[in-house]
């Protein structure tokens, strides 16, 4: 999608909102190519009550700096598994009850192959978690949520006798439907979103289900393609394709992608780093408090990243990192508490330095052999008061 023409940018609010609905993206942030312009203008509010995907309103950025400590529960790559199936398994933290949180984030791969019965199982699992808002994106295994991919390959992957061209519509309708809304689920398309929470905090989140091409699964892009940075921020090594670039600091509080950035919790069991270099550079530019993802099950864990200042655009994206520090977790404590807890709020021993640090979390629940035994993450952080 291209940037709106200047005439569109000066449309009255009601026209903008109609435009958003008709282009199917639900967000005019997603239709704007200049990230810096977004920072000065408006982003989309998506109130948590009621959880209605069409009930969004444009709002202005606030100058307020009052903040509210908020608890985020993060899981990814559940592949139709549920904590309930581990009720008797005290060797894992992924067992009931998971900690109560203000927001649950699911970073994709809800299922093994995007069957409707798997989506129903995944929604049942989400319902079992005590959080008023559950922000969800698909991953490369949720193939029927990637229409282009599904129409090309869905029949083979799902072993169907006949293709079901209506499946992508039904899958999307399921995740945007009444049952999901009543469970507090907000199923998001790629782009920037803002939520207001029941605890009085608000947060902005950039989400993307895409990842570098991976064994011909869904939501792919070629490694050379840069889908996270605007064209004037793409290196000579990349081809700009972003229709929803990640905004510059300080717009976004949280980035949630299915795939990891290059060099951060992205190492496979064969020792290969398979994260995305363009995503890492975009994270450096955006500097959120938290960037969570999954996809590489072996990469489960968290790191506190300190960003370097003043790098050249063409530098390798890993050189944008000043230091990385692995978050050490007590395994026994995690199993007892049903999650790995990290406090980066002002009340903690070491608050996160907003704008110069980001907490990076790979929250894959499945092990590399598809056992749902890795722990959820709980992150306490300060969000702006509404
Ligand atoms: Zn997975």
Boltz pocket constraint, residues with backbone or C-beta under 6 A from the ligand:
constraints:
  - pocket:
      binder: B
      contacts: [[A, 77], [A, 79], [A, 108], [A, 109], [A, 141], [A, 295], [A, 297], [A, 366]]
      max_distance: 6.0
